Every structure is written in structure tokens, then in C-alpha cells.
């Protein structure tokens, strides 16, 4: 772990692993050599951790997720191994700068948004809290896409993140499993005369394991992320090749590898839906087969002990096919009775729901599902029959309830309801914020809560302070270490010690210096990636998240236009200068979200080029927002925009990352905003907008968005500027879909909340102009952010749901 040992290890890897002469070495080569040297130092901890839990004397968590947005690994692993200074010194001995080497690392294309980043934070916390765990997912060859902005429009480019390999993973071809697909089922009697079913697949492919170590902070525990890559069972047909059919010779390999080729293929066409379903089943069956192999072959334990040794968590509905698959494995492969298999399945699984949007609760058309997974459809029908018998016994004669709760939906053609399957097949169901969990029980899963209230609970999301404060904000990390000690890195509640410094003028100035340095760093990045120059003394007003109408990026744009309009109408008007910074991707098939990106960029182009307004306003859209750029954005933000329609955001985690870095929040009472406001104090949070109850009332009363325009001349002027093409060079059609949606539908009540939002922004400006007041509020936000550590969330999961206890790894 010494600097000299690291230097020697890097030199050895340059010679033996990279195999390049000194004259042609580049920062990329030094990055790979240092990454391998660091991985070497994790290996002993990794093997010791794995060996300790392989005998299953301790219970293990398995976290099944379609996404793991891990972010770059080098800096994080140096931090968790506590060898940052040694690595910097080692690189300096070799004539290299550590920061430049870290910057070379590509962003792993293994996730897209909050769901995947949450999974990555949870892996970090499980290792840091020394809780045995495996993350299971897919090794996507290509990420969702790289986002470029061309003439204001989102353009999707291939994200070939694996083009130069991945030094953190180790492929384990001996850990591979067969995956069936399509075909039909046959019934037969086993040797004891019992009725059995076998699945005769149309296709068989193979899942191969790639394992990545997940090092905990300051501990020996190094857990595992296992990602599955699809392969053909026989990848090369020699006979076809010898007869001249070269395409057929590799056809099976090409078809099979498509499964793990790209994250979230467009599922608008039916072929895309089939591929999404295949992806989900592929990683689920590989993971469950792996768990059963460890349980029976390695630990030599009976399957009846599965719930005592494994806690399998379904991260949203993507892996919920696991309920039917575990039943298939236990009944068909291991000849277990239905009742015993079902008891094991329910006791093993937990389900985390991440959405209140009905359209986001996955369903699969019965035609597609039955053709792809015929045996699973049979099992789901049987699960459903037994489940509905239970419902009828509890609620006799309530056929409407039966229809609502059935695993098979009848609306618009029959479909399999995956959220219902996950709920029925799990012993615990949780939401991800206090409000979200209550709304789950009152709305989308209300019937299930009435049947099984004991199943339902809440675990508010959290984020890892290691990556999102210590690693991304080194200036603040140093100040916190000096002020409250470094124990906050594993106990974020210790930041409460900052509260007494909020009234200290000299401390507030040091706080502002850290923020100014972070803003200068972001301004340099913005200029290099967009050409727009920002003044670090301005307020940085930021909204970075997936582009979606319910998140209401367009509401923020309406405020920008209102300020633009005031400045144009009153040339001498002075307002506190602001840089409005956006970032986020729109799903390729999401028409309105892509128009909102165009709207942001069109308004930005107009504002940024107009000397009447650019003296105190700038608008930036950061292309391809990801974990790497997040390291710059969160520490630099002054104002965090969390303005989703109340009752629509399950939790949010960006709101937490902003808070721990000292940004103030303007937001609705939605998701974790409610708890952030409670922790920070109402006086340190800018609240506006309708509550969830008020939203529902407005809708039920027959919401007419035009009425809000008629009663608000300023809003009418803002919409008129869009309509007349002020921001689109006179083209009145480009933004018409957004305008028409707002005026005639406005499904997420942007116009209903407009006046409250703009008035609240005036309060933000007033607070900003009082620098000491703003710094005082900023310090208290960081000081009171302890609840939002992923360590707290994982401790709750482990203690209350999974029953997975700490296991100290001894080297």
C-alpha cells in the first residue's frame, strides 16, 4: 500500500499487462496499469470476503437490478482503500498527474438514471457496512446512448464504453448457465407417478459471468457485482462454414449476443419488447441458477434453507419474473411440491417499488409473454388462481377487486402485470420515501395493502457520501474533516456538528470559498463542452435529471422566459444574476421530452446571445449528463430544482446529492423533498405548489389549464412569446407540441403551479442577495443531510427486511 509499492506495481503492469514500450505510453496506458495495480490490492480482500460467506454461515443479500450506474471506479476505489495520497505520489514518481489519469477512465454504460445509481450506492454501502452481498445484473456492451446536442436537438450516438475493455472486471467462463427461450411445454409422470412439466425450448443461449469487486470504505470487506453476458451455446457452426454458408456459421452467436448488447433497447416496436423481456429473464435465471448452485453445491445446504441464507431484492419490476422463475427451478428442476416451493419463494424475495406512474408499472402482452416463456405463463396462471382464491375468501363477492388485483390484466388486451407478480411473490414490499410509501398503500397497491398490511413498509432512499461528497467535492471534504473530524464519511449524522459554525462569519467565508472553487471548476467544464462562459459569482440554478414531463423541466423554462420578458420590457431592470443549468437524457421514443430539450436550447440560444439579458442571465444544457459530470455539477450548485408534480416522483436521489453539497432546494412536497424539508427545516427550503391531495382535487374538478392563463397576464405573455416563435427564429411549429400540451392537456399541472413557482423564485433571489443568510442556510442543509446517506438506508434494509448482519472479514 506504500507509494513505492504502487509505483513498482504500475511499472510492472505497464511492462507485463500493457506491453507497450516507454516511448509510446499514453495516459490511457497509465490509467489501465494503475487500475490493475489497485485491483490487485482489492483481490486479497475480495477473495477473503467471498471465502468467508461461501459456506453461508451468514445470510447474503442478492440485489437484482437491470441497472448499476457505477460511475468511474479508479477514484472511488482509491478513496475506499484509503490510498489516494500514495497513488498520487506513485504517479508523480512516474512523471504523471493522478487527476489527469483518473479523467481518462470512461463512464461504464451499465445504467441510465436514479434507479441504477441507487443500486450502485447501495452496493457501496453494503460493503462499507460489512454486509455480505452480491449485485446481479447485465453486462451491457453498449450503454443507452451518448447524447449530443445538434442545433438544439438531442442526437443519440452509440455508447461503446467497452471498446478498450474494462480493467475492473474478471470474466469467469466456468460460471455460466443455460437460458431457455420460446418453445412449448410437455407433461409427464416422474418415477413416483407425480404429474410434472418439462419445458422444450425453441432456443438456448448461455450466460457468462463477469465479476467486479466492490470495496467498502476503510474495511476489508470487498463484495461482488456479477454481470451476465450472453453467448451462443455453440458459437461457430463448422459444417455451415465448410459448405460456404459463412453467415450461418456465426448466426447463432450474433443472435445470442444481442441479448446483452444494449441497455434499454427501444421497446416501441414489438421486436424491442421481446428483447427487453428476454434481457430481464436472461439475467434473472442466470442469477437464480448461480444462487442455487452456491447454496446446494458449494454450501451443501438443503433448498428448504434458502430463505434463511439468502435475501433476494427485486429492484423495481424489471427482475420480477424471478418469482415465476424460482418456482420453475424448484418445481421442475428440483421436483419440489408447489406449497413448499411457494413458501420458499415468498420468504426469499423482497420488492422495492420505484414509481407511482401507472404507465411505468411493467406489463407484458400475453401473446408476447406466452410465446417467449410458455412455462412461466402456466406458473403465473397457477399463482394467480391460488392468489385470487385467497382474495375471494377475504372479500367474498367483490369481483371488481378480483379484476383489479389479478396478475392478468384485461384492459386493452390481456397482459401480465409484473408489479402484481412481484407483490404477491414477496414477503416485503417497500416504497422509497415516506410520502411515496403512503401513496403506494393508498393508490397503485391499495388493494394489496388492504389484504396484507404487514407486507408494506418504507425505506427512504440514500446516496453514498463517499462518492458524492468526499470524492466529488475534495474542498468541502477537507473543510469538513477539519471541522467535525473524518468520521462523517461512515456516519453522515456527524455533520450535525456543523450547525454551531453557521453563525461564524469566518467559517461562512471559508464555506463560500469552497463553493466558488467548485463553481469555477464547473464553469471551465461548461465552456469546454458547450462554449458558453459562466461567471462563478452568479447563482448556479440547476436541474439535472432524466427529461420527463412530470419532472417539469418546462416549468423552469417558463420562469426563465418570464425573467427574459421582464428584462426586455424594462432595459434598466436589475435582477440577481443567474446561470440556469440543465442536464439529462430523453428516452429515444419520448417525443415530448425531446421537444423539451429543444425548448431549453432554443430559449438558451436567444438569452445567451442577447446583451439586454445575458448581462444577468445565461442558460446551459450540459450534453450527456452522467456520473463523471455529476462530480462537477452537484458540488457547484447553489439552487437545486426539485419541481416535479406532487405525488409523481417516488423519491429522487439527486435532491439528496445537492443537499449534502450545500445547495438549497426549491421544490414541491413530492418524493423525498418532504423529508429533506423536515430535516433542513422549513426556513431552509423554498416550498411552492399544490400538494398531492390538491393535485387530485384540481384534476377531479375538471382541470382547465387555459383558465390559469386567462387570470395571469404574465403567464399569457410568456406563452405568447413561445407561440410567436421568439425563440425559434420565427418558426411557430417547432415548439407547438409543447405549447398545445400545456394549454389543452397539461397532465402534470405546470400552469396550475406557475404563479406559485415564479413567486417562490422571487424569494430565492431575495435570499441570494443576502450572502450571509444564504451561506447560513447552505451550511445547515449540509449539516442536516445525515438521514440521506445510503448507509442508513442499507442498515434499514438489512436489519428490518433482509436480516443480513455484519460479517467482519479477517485478512
VEXRO-673370 format. One record per residue (C-alpha): chain; z, y, x. Coordinates in steps of 0.001 Angstrom, whole numbers, plus 500000, padded with zeros to 6 digits. Layout:
VEXRO-673370
  chain      pz      py      px
      A       Z       Y       X
...
***
This chain:
VEXRO-673370
  chain      pz      py      px
      A  500000  500000  500000
      A  500005  502299  503016
      A  497249  504807  503704
      A  496221  502928  506847
      A  496061  499600  505000
      A  493915  501212  502298
      A  491635  502761  504905
      A  491144  499384  506544
      A  490537  497713  503169
      A  487888  500286  502224
      A  486220  499843  505618
      A  486260  496058  505174
      A  484702  496261  501714
      A  482023  498640  502986
      A  481156  496004  505567
      A  481641  492743  503698
      A  481179  493621  499997
      A  478870  496643  500001
      A  476931  495589  503129
      A  475398  498959  503965
      A  475152  500461  507464
      A  477192  503609  508029
      A  474081  505801  508194
      A  473165  505181  504536
      A  476615  505217  502904
      A  476922  507460  499835
      A  479900  508490  497661
      A  478834  505701  495278
      A  479386  503138  498054
      A  482793  504608  498910
      A  483738  504520  495221
      A  482865  500830  494942
      A  484687  499973  498165
      A  487820  501873  497125
      A  487690  500330  493635
      A  487552  496832  495137
      A  490400  497665  497521
      A  492519  498909  494621
      A  491622  495876  492520
      A  492722  493669  495407
      A  496128  495329  495200
      A  496286  494588  491491
      A  495245  490949  491915
      A  498611  489570  493014
      A  500367  491338  490143
      A  497636  490166  487753
      A  497895  486532  488790
      A  501703  486599  488734
      A  501680  488143  485256
      A  499170  485597  483967
      A  501054  482698  485514
      A  504339  483873  484007
      A  503065  483824  480420
      A  500615  480906  480653
      A  503441  478492  479927
      A  504071  480536  476758
      A  507809  480730  477273
      A  507314  484284  475991
      A  505291  485345  472970
      A  501972  487072  473726
      A  500156  489804  471799
      A  496397  489452  471355
      A  494740  492719  470338
      A  491346  492091  468718
      A  489169  495196  468711
      A  485442  495891  468527
      A  486001  498841  470880
      A  488012  499535  474021
      A  487214  503054  475175
      A  488839  502521  478550
      A  487553  505553  480413
      A  487124  505615  484192
      A  489565  503233  485875
      A  489982  504329  489506
      A  492194  507369  488988
      A  494239  505612  486325
      A  494889  502565  488499
      A  495852  504703  491492
      A  498318  506521  489243
      A  499817  503348  487772
      A  500107  501709  491206
      A  501647  504982  492476
      A  499322  505166  495499
      A  497380  508377  494754
      A  498575  510142  497911
      A  497911  507090  500086
      A  494380  506781  498724
      A  493695  510462  499328
      A  494880  510131  502924
      A  492894  506930  503451
      A  489671  508545  502220
      A  490309  511606  504375
      A  490525  509324  507431
      A  487039  508149  506480
      A  485761  511695  506052
      A  485703  511545  502248
      A  487339  513536  499451
      A  489144  511415  496825
      A  488296  513750  493935
      A  484590  513538  494730
      A  484786  509750  494934
      A  486641  509489  491592
      A  483990  511713  489969
      A  481284  509155  490849
      A  482686  506493  488502
      A  480607  506004  485330
      A  482122  506050  481860
      A  482358  502450  480564
      A  480306  502210  477365
      A  482818  499998  475578
      A  483844  502305  472766
      A  482933  505378  470786
      A  485843  507258  469231
      A  489503  507237  468330
      A  489671  503560  467364
      A  488541  502401  470814
      A  490583  504966  472702
      A  493696  503968  470767
      A  493108  500346  471783
      A  492875  501415  475435
      A  496079  503487  475180
      A  497842  500505  473645
      A  496774  498202  476494
      A  498181  500729  478972
      A  501484  500892  477093
      A  501822  497131  476657
      A  501508  496703  480425
      A  503866  499595  481179
      A  506473  498233  478739
      A  506037  494766  480335
      A  504979  493139  477053
      A  502640  490144  477627
      A  499248  490885  476085
      A  495519  490224  476102
      A  492939  492606  474719
      A  489883  490807  473312
      A  486523  492480  472665
      A  482835  492585  473568
      A  481297  493386  476945
      A  478569  495706  475677
      A  475739  496034  478172
      A  474830  499412  476698
      A  477180  501961  475155
      A  476499  503549  471769
      A  474208  506202  473367
      A  474225  509114  475743
      A  473998  512324  473775
      A  471625  515049  474903
      A  471047  518324  473089
      A  467412  519393  472902
      A  466586  522598  471031
      A  469921  522263  469269
      A  469343  518707  468046
      A  471191  515560  469077
      A  468924  513226  471011
      A  470128  509680  471710
      A  469445  508247  475164
      A  470220  504781  476498
      A  473708  504456  477964
      A  473069  501896  480699
      A  476584  502054  482110
      A  476394  498625  483772
      A  473255  499365  485765
      A  475235  499281  489039
      A  477761  496683  487954
      A  481457  497069  487258
      A  483833  496536  490201
      A  486890  496186  487949
      A  485817  493034  486107
      A  485682  489424  487225
      A  483317  487095  485415
      A  484730  483689  484599
      A  481857  481430  483547
      A  484227  478471  483329
      A  485927  480265  480413
      A  483056  480028  477942
      A  482787  478929  474333
      A  480070  477902  471906
      A  479284  480124  468924
      A  477543  478690  465855
      A  475326  480759  463605
      A  473433  480097  460358
      A  472508  476638  459171
      A  474355  474694  456467
      A  477430  472577  455845
      A  477828  468853  455105
      A  480717  466996  453551
      A  482049  463648  454783
      A  485159  461488  454810
      A  487160  461162  458013
      A  488596  457867  459284
      A  491596  458251  456978
      A  489358  458800  453949
      A  490098  462525  453632
      A  487468  464977  452456
      A  486076  467003  455365
      A  483322  469539  456039
      A  481183  469967  459116
      A  479042  472978  459951
      A  475468  472217  461082
      A  474345  475489  462714
      A  470819  476809  462977
      A  471571  478438  466327
      A  474192  478010  469018
      A  474942  480551  471704
      A  477597  480901  474340
      A  480272  483492  475042
      A  481232  484014  478690
      A  484466  485726  479701
      A  484687  488874  481837
      A  488291  489773  482645
      A  489605  493193  483677
      A  493159  493815  484937
      A  495303  496336  483024
      A  498010  497617  485352
      A  501264  499013  483973
      A  502807  502160  485420
      A  505451  501553  488085
      A  505878  497850  487200
      A  504477  494564  488428
      A  503062  493681  485012
      A  499271  493569  485014
      A  497871  492333  481704
      A  494301  491318  480837
      A  491355  492706  478923
      A  488953  489861  478140
      A  485459  490862  477050
      A  482834  488373  475906
      A  479204  488448  477000
      A  476586  486460  475078
      A  474423  483888  476816
      A  471982  481212  475765
      A  473322  477672  475911
      A  470153  476716  477818
      A  468707  479903  479213
      A  465437  478567  480613
      A  463059  476130  478932
      A  461347  474455  481873
      A  458990  472404  479700
      A  457666  475530  477951
      A  457233  477243  481309
      A  455322  474310  482793
      A  452911  474283  479840
      A  452211  478011  480294
      A  454332  479416  477456
      A  456215  481857  479681
      A  457595  483925  476797
      A  459048  480925  475012
      A  460638  479802  478259
      A  463060  482749  478201
      A  463008  483465  474457
      A  466362  481830  473692
      A  468062  483773  476480
      A  466678  487087  475230
      A  467709  486391  471618
      A  471216  485278  472591
      A  471938  488162  474947
      A  471013  490642  472209
      A  474400  489943  470623
      A  476393  491782  473297
      A  473598  494184  474214
      A  474641  497427  472498
      A  477716  498953  470869
      A  477203  499565  467136
      A  473513  498878  466597
      A  472100  500934  463722
      A  473109  498924  460642
      A  470918  500757  458148
      A  468157  498103  458304
      A  469139  494569  457310
      A  468482  493286  460834
      A  471103  495729  462097
      A  473627  494473  459549
      A  473038  490883  460639
      A  473543  491819  464277
      A  476772  493696  463516
      A  478133  490684  461653
      A  477082  488375  464484
      A  478795  490641  467030
      A  482024  490562  465064
      A  482007  486807  464582
      A  480936  486237  468185
      A  483899  487944  469809
      A  486365  486683  467214
      A  485510  482997  467590
      A  485429  483194  471393
      A  488840  484867  471368
      A  490421  482410  468955
      A  488995  479419  470816
      A  490429  480869  474024
      A  493857  481311  472442
      A  493862  477757  471073
      A  492748  476359  474442
      A  495600  478120  476257
      A  498050  477040  473564
      A  497121  473363  473426
      A  495598  472581  476838
      A  497494  474880  479208
      A  500882  475105  477482
      A  500614  471679  475797
      A  502140  473028  472589
      A  501546  471874  469002
      A  499421  474106  466773
      A  502343  474424  464380
      A  503979  476621  467049
      A  501090  479114  467103
      A  502903  481931  465210
      A  505940  481595  467484
      A  503830  482049  470625
      A  501023  484396  469577
      A  500787  487642  467624
      A  497156  488460  466838
      A  496489  492003  465673
      A  493291  492952  463824
      A  492331  496480  464866
      A  490658  497625  461622
      A  488293  495399  459624
      A  485797  494602  462438
      A  487684  491437  463546
      A  488884  490438  460050
      A  486528  487445  459953
      A  489225  485976  462219
      A  491196  484955  459118
      A  488432  482614  457946
      A  487586  481513  461490
      A  491133  480435  462356
      A  491215  478458  459100
      A  487918  476805  460085
      A  489184  475903  463538
      A  492470  474480  462218
      A  490989  472579  459282
      A  487572  471442  460552
      A  488176  471078  464283
      A  491867  470121  464312
      A  491953  468209  460989
      A  494896  470170  459615
      A  495806  470358  455925
      A  494979  473533  454016
      A  498575  474535  453309
      A  499717  474110  456907
      A  496666  475946  458257
      A  497127  478831  455832
      A  500816  479147  456648
      A  499985  479362  460377
      A  497145  481846  459805
      A  499163  484323  457748
      A  502152  484140  460099
      A  499942  484784  463145
      A  497854  487753  462013
      A  498696  491416  461527
      A  496245  494027  460221
      A  496010  497709  461091
      A  494076  499796  458589
      A  492406  502898  460044
      A  490705  504554  457094
      A  491191  505904  453604
      A  487465  506341  453032
      A  486303  503585  450643
      A  482838  503569  452223
      A  484412  502812  455628
      A  486098  499634  454359
      A  483625  496998  455514
      A  481836  494807  453021
      A  479070  492285  453697
      A  476374  491427  451150
      A  476871  487844  450052
      A  473241  486979  450842
      A  473622  488008  454481
      A  477119  486586  454904
      A  476358  483212  453323
      A  473197  482711  455334
      A  474915  483628  458616
      A  478322  481986  458107
      A  477978  479315  455406
      A  481213  477528  456249
      A  483196  480767  456264
      A  481895  481730  452847
      A  483137  478425  451492
      A  486539  479041  453048
      A  486683  482605  451720
      A  485917  481350  448202
      A  488772  478877  448513
      A  491139  481518  449895
      A  490112  483792  447047
      A  490654  481137  444343
      A  494159  480369  445573
      A  494974  484047  446041
      A  493780  485054  442565
      A  495861  482241  441063
      A  498883  483918  442677
      A  497837  487290  441263
      A  497375  485827  437764
      A  500825  484266  437946
      A  502356  487642  438769
      A  500187  489752  436462
      A  499047  487496  433600
      A  496152  488787  431514
      A  495318  491684  433873
      A  491668  490855  434515
      A  490877  494372  435779
      A  493430  493845  438538
      A  491869  490471  439329
      A  488468  492142  439703
      A  489873  494913  441914
      A  491738  492530  444207
      A  489169  489764  444545
      A  487848  489102  448054
      A  484401  489074  446464
      A  483232  492449  445187
      A  480885  492610  442234
      A  479752  496257  442419
      A  476117  496731  443365
      A  475579  493069  444163
      A  478178  490575  445334
      A  479817  491215  448706
      A  482702  490024  450864
      A  485464  492640  451101
      A  486736  492411  454663
      A  489763  494698  454206
      A  490939  492453  451359
      A  490470  489366  453541
      A  492493  490956  456348
      A  495264  491993  453938
      A  495538  488593  452257
      A  495378  486727  455585
      A  498042  488768  457439
      A  501825  488846  457242
      A  501980  492555  458086
      A  499727  495479  457136
      A  500239  498935  458573
      A  498747  502390  458424
      A  498638  504677  461433
      A  500500  507790  460270
      A  503327  508298  457775
      A  501064  510026  455241
      A  498249  507533  455740
      A  500537  504561  455156
      A  501869  506086  451939
      A  498344  506840  450719
      A  497289  503277  451552
      A  500022  501973  449286
      A  499076  504459  446577
      A  495284  504145  446704
      A  492972  501771  448579
      A  495505  498904  448880
      A  497703  499840  445916
      A  497271  496524  444118
      A  498176  494561  447251
      A  501263  496718  447836
      A  502427  496024  444289
      A  502016  492304  444933
      A  503519  492202  448453
      A  505525  495385  449193
      A  507285  493590  452048
      A  503992  493280  453971
      A  503420  497015  454282
      A  504694  499349  456963
      A  503732  502251  459197
      A  503211  502685  462922
      A  502139  506229  463736
      A  499515  506278  466473
      A  500262  507433  470002
      A  498474  508287  473241
      A  499306  507377  476806
      A  500894  510258  478740
      A  499729  508681  481991
      A  496024  509331  481412
      A  496151  512271  479044
      A  498737  514343  480849
      A  499565  513062  484340
      A  496005  512137  485327
      A  494041  514796  483462
      A  496450  517709  483960
      A  497857  517459  487501
      A  499022  521083  487491
      A  501172  520567  484417
      A  502349  517213  485733
      A  503710  518902  488861
      A  505433  521609  486811
      A  507000  519023  484503
      A  508187  516902  487436
      A  509856  519938  488992
      A  511419  520999  485695
      A  512595  517815  483933
      A  512001  515100  486573
      A  509257  512461  486598
      A  510972  510136  484101
      A  508880  511671  481297
      A  505942  509511  482395
      A  507576  506482  480795
      A  509844  508322  478341
      A  507993  511248  476835
      A  511059  512324  474831
      A  512478  513663  478107
      A  510118  516609  477693
      A  512724  517952  475272
      A  514324  519287  478443
      A  511596  521961  478471
      A  512948  523667  475368
      A  515529  525673  477259
      A  512768  527071  479508
      A  510687  528505  476665
      A  512730  531732  476779
      A  512449  532036  480576
      A  509859  534728  481407
      A  509162  533407  484912
      A  508668  529861  483583
      A  506312  531129  480876
      A  504236  532796  483573
      A  504033  529560  485570
      A  503036  527797  482338
      A  500228  530314  481808
      A  499057  529905  485423
      A  498642  526152  484907
      A  496667  526751  481712
      A  494452  529398  483377
      A  493606  526992  486203
      A  492680  524300  483677
      A  490510  526746  481753
      A  488713  527799  484943
      A  488030  524134  485672
      A  486584  523603  482184
      A  484567  526831  482396
      A  482890  525552  485566
      A  482031  522287  483813
      A  480691  524114  480743
      A  478479  526296  482930
      A  477128  523337  484886
      A  476385  521279  481756
      A  475212  523983  479315
      A  474506  527123  481356
      A  476981  529121  479221
      A  479517  531259  481067
      A  483047  531412  479668
      A  485856  533798  480568
      A  489058  531804  481227
      A  491171  534722  479923
      A  489734  534215  476410
      A  491313  531907  473863
      A  489713  528443  474066
      A  489420  527277  470437
      A  488429  523596  470497
      A  487271  520883  468119
      A  486158  517681  469856
      A  485813  514505  467771
      A  483234  512374  466001
      A  480965  514545  463882
      A  481641  513839  460214
      A  481682  515941  457057
      A  485325  515068  456317
      A  486378  516353  459744
      A  484734  519640  458702
      A  483146  520961  461866
      A  481020  523040  459469
      A  484153  524823  458168
      A  484858  526007  461712
      A  481253  527230  461923
      A  481719  529233  458713
      A  484638  531038  460349
      A  482509  531786  463412
      A  479802  533254  461184
      A  482384  535375  459333
      A  483518  536892  462655
      A  479897  537383  463723
      A  479182  539165  460445
      A  482176  541495  460833
      A  481165  542428  464370
      A  477571  543081  463333
      A  478661  545241  460407
      A  481251  547136  462480
      A  479923  547542  466041
      A  483142  549192  467268
      A  485375  546445  465904
      A  487637  544723  468416
      A  488843  541133  467972
      A  490802  538913  470371
      A  488054  537219  472415
      A  487473  533523  471766
      A  485367  530702  473104
      A  484630  528188  470333
      A  484112  524776  471939
      A  482746  521729  470098
      A  482042  518185  471220
      A  481311  514866  469554
      A  478583  512440  468566
      A  476951  511870  465195
      A  476041  508330  464211
      A  472263  507932  464690
      A  471712  507298  460994
      A  474060  510030  459707
      A  471650  512728  458532
      A  474189  515397  457567
      A  476271  515028  460734
      A  473169  515579  462865
      A  472375  518723  460827
      A  475894  519986  461503
      A  475269  519619  465245
      A  472063  521624  464803
      A  474022  524240  462842
      A  476628  524589  465600
      A  473957  525026  468255
      A  471851  527412  466153
      A  474831  529680  465496
      A  475810  529374  469160
      A  472375  530421  470359
      A  472480  533517  468138
      A  476034  534506  469049
      A  475700  533885  472778
      A  472533  535995  473110
      A  473724  538978  471061
      A  475507  541680  473113
      A  477068  543061  469940
      A  479176  539917  469618
      A  479099  537977  472888
      A  481493  540527  474429
      A  484239  538740  472489
      A  482700  535503  471154
      A  480929  532522  472664
      A  480033  529146  471124
      A  479639  525968  473167
      A  478587  522458  472190
      A  479511  520071  475003
      A  476980  517228  475085
      A  478075  513609  475413
      A  481811  514173  474970
      A  483683  511204  476467
      A  486899  510314  478280
      A  485727  511911  481537
      A  485025  515264  479912
      A  488186  514889  477795
      A  490159  515085  481043
      A  488910  518667  481328
      A  488963  519674  477655
      A  492456  518731  476463
      A  494361  520482  479290
      A  492275  523682  478855
      A  492564  524127  475091
      A  494663  526907  473607
      A  493940  526089  469964
      A  493398  522590  468553
      A  491286  522408  465382
      A  492538  519584  463118
      A  490992  520747  459863
      A  489973  517575  458014
      A  490275  517451  454233
      A  493835  516430  453321
      A  494004  512717  452566
      A  490903  511734  454567
      A  491997  511416  458224
      A  494111  508313  458784
      A  495924  509746  461792
      A  493907  511268  464583
      A  494856  510983  468247
      A  493013  513991  469653
      A  495588  516136  467851
      A  498286  514424  469933
      A  496407  514857  473232
      A  496063  518562  472573
      A  499738  518879  471661
      A  501119  517193  474783
      A  498959  519550  476868
      A  500428  522618  475169
      A  497676  523545  472693
      A  498729  524957  469337
      A  497347  523319  466210
      A  495609  524857  463234
      A  495396  522166  460631
      A  495799  520742  457161
      A  498542  518393  456026
      A  496416  515388  456914
      A  496996  512290  459011
      A  499425  512736  461898
      A  499204  516536  461520
      A  502120  516168  459099
      A  504315  514605  461779
      A  503053  516932  464515
      A  504142  519907  462383
      A  507514  518276  461701
      A  508100  517677  465413
      A  506801  521023  466698
      A  508452  522995  463907
      A  506546  524782  461116
      A  506773  528053  463035
      A  504784  526493  465914
      A  501938  525139  463779
      A  499235  527055  461881
      A  499076  525402  458453
      A  496433  526047  455820
      A  494586  524356  452993
      A  495013  522149  449972
      A  497408  519211  450119
      A  496231  515705  449300
      A  497606  515991  445751
      A  495894  519355  445272
      A  492604  517947  446568
      A  492702  515191  443975
      A  493649  517678  441256
      A  490768  520018  442127
      A  488332  517098  442030
      A  489652  515725  438752
      A  489409  519192  437169
      A  485677  519256  437916
      A  485257  520976  441278
      A  482545  523650  441260
      A  482104  524983  444820
      A  479900  527881  443685
      A  482919  529345  441869
      A  484632  529941  445227
      A  481537  531742  446485
      A  481418  533953  443405
      A  485040  535014  443942
      A  484775  535635  447703
      A  482179  538257  448787
      A  482768  537490  452469
      A  482004  533793  451956
      A  478918  534730  449934
      A  477659  536848  452847
      A  478301  534035  455325
      A  476282  531556  453259
      A  473546  534147  452697
      A  473117  534579  456464
      A  472534  530826  456758
      A  470181  530806  453774
      A  468004  533615  455100
      A  467529  531871  458449
      A  469532  534346  460555
      A  470473  531565  462982
      A  467220  529597  462864
      A  464628  532250  463782
      A  463831  532876  460142
      A  463375  529193  459244
      A  465147  528743  455911
      A  464694  524976  455694
      A  466428  523597  458780
      A  469991  524190  457540
      A  469188  523999  453829
      A  470606  520438  453500
      A  473992  521634  454799
      A  473897  524690  452560
      A  472864  522718  449482
      A  475590  520160  450119
      A  478221  522907  450362
      A  477044  524806  447287
      A  476342  521907  444959
      A  478492  518993  446127
      A  480959  519938  448903
      A  482557  516472  448801
      A  485234  517470  451315
      A  486134  520857  449790
      A  485187  523085  452714
      A  484525  526043  450396
      A  487775  525484  448496
      A  489701  525744  451791
      A  487558  528501  453342
      A  489691  531512  452369
      A  492967  529886  453408
      A  491385  528825  456715
      A  489987  532262  457577
      A  493276  533963  456660
      A  495172  531475  458822
      A  492804  532204  461719
      A  493818  535859  461451
      A  497420  534725  462021
      A  496229  532740  465046
      A  494630  535878  466512
      A  497806  537889  465955
      A  499895  535238  467729
      A  497414  535058  470616
      A  497663  538791  471241
      A  501387  538362  471908
      A  501134  536388  475154
      A  504847  535651  475429
      A  505036  534399  471853
      A  502019  532146  472364
      A  503435  530715  475601
      A  506792  530118  473897
      A  505056  528170  471094
      A  502899  526279  473606
      A  505901  525150  475660
      A  507709  523954  472541
      A  504663  521954  471426
      A  504658  520024  474703
      A  508449  519725  474700
      A  508436  518184  471220
      A  505472  515822  471668
      A  507580  512809  472702
      A  507072  510960  469432
      A  503341  510739  470061
      A  503485  508522  473140
      A  501701  505196  472743
      A  504788  503683  474411
      A  506782  504493  471266
      A  504039  503072  469022
      A  503766  499836  471014
      A  507537  499390  471113
      A  507498  499597  467289
      A  504670  497062  467005
      A  506353  494691  469449
      A  509857  494973  468009
      A  509099  495190  464288
      A  505831  493279  463724
      A  504865  491131  466690
      A  508305  490113  468003
      A  506972  490259  471554
      A  509703  491037  474071
      A  509590  492422  477633
      A  508956  489968  480442
      A  509650  491228  483953
      A  507132  489951  486492
      A  508683  488941  489810
      A  506490  489037  492911
***
